[in-house]
Amino acid sequence: MQVPYFVFGAILLSFVLMQLHQRFGSPVVAIIDRWLRWIVFPIVGAKLCLDFELIDRPLWVLALAGFIIWFLVETLYNWLAIAALSVSPFPLFPRYSINSSGEEWPVQPRFLKIREWLRAQGFKQVQALKAEVGGDIYLRVSIYQDEGALLRVQVTFLPQGNGAIDVCYSLMSMAADGARYVTDNLYIPFGGFYPEDWYVDRRPCCRSLARLLARHRRRVSSMGQPLAPFAVEPLADLNNAQRELDRVNTELGFLNPQGEREDHGKISHEGRYRVWKEIWMLNYLGRAARYD
């Protein structure tokens, strides 16, 4: 296959994948599109250098150099974004409040099917919450619970830059000894630490709530610990968890101490490296750091 036809086909495919991602918010589609762009950019750059006789080197050498340049440019972009987040006024662990507007479920068929599926599985909504992440942008959350209050399903709606909305799930159970079991498919980079009695399994490429629920139940069953019903309402539980995450990550050095955050930002240098590494893992491998 000649290079121009390959490049044209790859660009067309990238455009189609971008449209699909904007419509469905699929991390899998986004990963394929990123790899495609990373491969196409060096080949296009190498071909232009040869056609205009800018550099007298083989195509594969120029393409490899372009591949490295893409890595360096994206690394710089991600590092600057992390630094901007660190010094921004936006909270890393935002507080939740009751969402009384009744707008937590977008009126779209694919979201309404999820709600009907939850009801068919015996889950009942217990609270609707929201958390401001900055710039009047809110995460809207709907909390469902099974009949015995042994399992909670947190459905989080994530606003996208293009106006679309994506959905992620977080399944939580509490053991009788106080351990917390979490299975989610969040694809937002974290990079920090969880408390020792938290067992977190993150599967960003699993977009099916049914498969995620089955995995969570297998994990809980394999632990061999009896479960305890949730004793507090979701609002208090989530805000307590946010405070605990802030405390643990400050103690372990992921976050700077409170008194230093105004001058040095919220995230320490070690923490920024951990976030940068997880961004690459999520963006190109679809894998989060292992937390249990």
N, C-alpha and C positions, 0 to 999 in steps of 0.2 A: 504494500500500500504506500503511495506517495505521501510525503509529509504534508503538503497543503490540504489534501483530502482528509487526512487524519486530524489535522488541526481544526478544519472547518467542522467536521463531525463532532469533535470533542467540545468545541465552543457551543454548537447547537444543543448537544446533550446537557452541557452545564446550564444553559438557559432554561431548558425544560426542568431540570432538577431544582433550580432556584425557584421556579414558579410552584412546583410541587411542595417545596419546603415552606414557602410563604403561605400556601393554602392549608397544609396539614400540620406544619410544625414538627416534622419527623426528624429526630436526630440522626437516624440512619441515612436518610436522603442527604442531610447536610454533610455528613462525613464523606459520602461518595463524591459530592460536589467539591468539597475542599481538596480531596486527593486529586480529583480530575484537574482542578485549576492549578494545583502545585506541579502536576506533570506537564500540563500544556504550556504554562508560562515559560519554563526553561527551553522547551523545544521551539516555541515561537521566537524567543529572544535569540537563540542560537542560529536559527534559520535566517533571521534578519541580519545578524552579524556577518554571515557567510554571503548572503545575496548582495549586501552593500560593501563587501570586502573590508569590513572594519577590523576583523581579527583573523589571522591566518592560523586557525587551529581546527582540529577535527570536530564534527558536529557533536559527538558524544562528550568531548571535553567541555565545550561551551555549554551544553545542556546540563552537565554536572555542576558547573560553576553557577548557572542560573538557579539550579535546585538549592544550592547552598545560600545564594543571595535571598531567595524567597524565605528560607528558614530564618535568616538574620533579620530581614525586614519585619516578618510577622512576630518574631521574638521581641523586637524593639517596640512594636505596636502594643503587644500584650503587656509588656513590662510598664509602658507608660500608662496604660489603662488601669493596671493594678495600683500604680502610684497615685493616680488621680482618685481612685476609689478610696485609698487609704487616707488622703487628706480632705476628702469631701465630707460634708455634714451628714451624708446619708448613713443610717445605722446599718451595721453588719448583722445585727440580731434584732430586727425591729419588733416592737411590741404590737400585740394583736388587740383588737377591740371588736365589740359586737357590730355586725353589719346589719343594720335595721332597714336598709334600702330594698332588700329582697332581690338584688341584682347579681347574686353570686353565680347563678347558672346562666350562661349565655344561651340565647334562644337560637340554637343551631341543632339540627337533627342528630349529629354525631354525639353531642354532649347530652342531649335529652335521652338518648339510648343508654348512656352510661347510668344516668339517674334511675331509669326504669330497671336496669339490670341490678343495681344495688337493692332496690326495693324487692325485686323478685328473689334475691338471695337472703332476705330477712333482715337487712340493715335498715335502720331508721335514722333520719337526720336528727341530730341533737343540738347543733348550733351552726350559725353562719357567722363567719369572722372576716376581718380584713386587716391588713397591715400596710401602712404607708412606707414605701421604699425610697421615696424622694420625688420631688417635682410633681406632686399631686398624682403620683402613680401608685396604685394599690394592688397588692396581692389579695385576691378574693378566695376565701377558703370555705368549703362546706364539709362539716364533720359528720360522719355516719358511725353508727355503733350497732353491734349485734345485740341480740336479746339479753344475753348474759353479761353485757358490758365488759367482755373479755378481749374484744378486738375493736379497734377504732380505725376507720378509713378516712384519711384526710385528703380531700380532693382540692387541689390548688390550681387556680386558673392564672396563667402567666401572660401578661400583655406583651406583645411583640412590637418591635420598632415600626413595622409596616401596618400596624393596626389590627393584625390578626391576633387570635388568642389560642394559646396552647394549654394543655392540661397535664398535670403530673399527679401521682398518687403516693401517699405515704401510709403504710400500714403499721400499727403499733399495738403491742401487747405488753402487759406487765406480769412478771413472775412473782410468786409469793415471797421470794427473798429480796424483792425490790429491783431486780434487773429489768431493763427495758429492751425489748426486741423491736427493731425497726427494719422494715423492708420497703424501699422506695425506688422510684425511677427518675428522680430529679437529675437533670443534666447541668445544673448550675454548679460551677466549680466551688469547692469548699476549701480543701487543703488543710483544715485545722484539725483539732483533736476532739474526741468525744470522751465523756466520763468513762471510768473503768467499767462501770456496770451497765453500759450501753453496748448493745450488739447490733451493729448497723450493717446492712447488706444493700448496696446501691447498684441497681441494674438500669442504667440510663437508656439502653437500647430495647428494653422490654416495655412496649407501649400497651400491652394488653393487661387490663386490670384483672381479668380472670386468671391469667398465668401468674401474675404477681401475687395474687391472693393464695393460689395453690403453693407457690414457693414459700410464702411466709408461714403458712400452716405446717409445711414440712420442716422448716427451720425450727419453729417453736416445739414441734413434736420431738425432733431429734435432740433438743436440749434436755429433755427429761425432767423439766421443772414444772410443777403445777402453776397454773395461771391464777392471778388475782383480779377481781373486777376493778375497773378504774373508780377511784374514790372521790375524784374531784372533776369538776366540769372541764370541758376542753379549753375554754379561755384561760382559766387559771393554770391548767397543766402546761399549755404551750408557753405562756409567759414565764412560768417557773423554769421551763426547759431553756428558754432563751437566756435567762439570767445565769443559769448554770453553765451554759456553753460559753458565755462571756467570761465567767470566772475561771473556768478550766483553761481556756485558751490564753488568758492573761497569765495564769500561773505557769503554764508550760512554755511561754515565750512566743506563741504565735501572734499575740497582740501585745502592743506596748502597754506598760502600766498607765493607769488613768492620767496621772500627772504629766506624762510625757507625750500624750497623744496630740496635744495642741501644737507642739513644736516638731514632732517627728512622725505624725500620722498615727493611725490606729494599728496598722499591720507592721510588724517588725520585718527586718530584712530577711530573716529565715522564713517568716510567714509568707512574704512575697514570693520567695523562691518556690515554696510548696504550692502556692496558688498557681504560679506560672507553669509548674510541672503538671498540675492536674488539668489546666486548660488544654495543654497539648495532648494529654491522654484522652480527654473527653472529645476534643475536636477531631482527632485523627485515628483513635483506636476505639472510641466509644466505651472506655473503661474509666471508672473512678478509682481513687486510692482505696486500698483494702482497709476496712475499719474494724474487722472482727477476726 
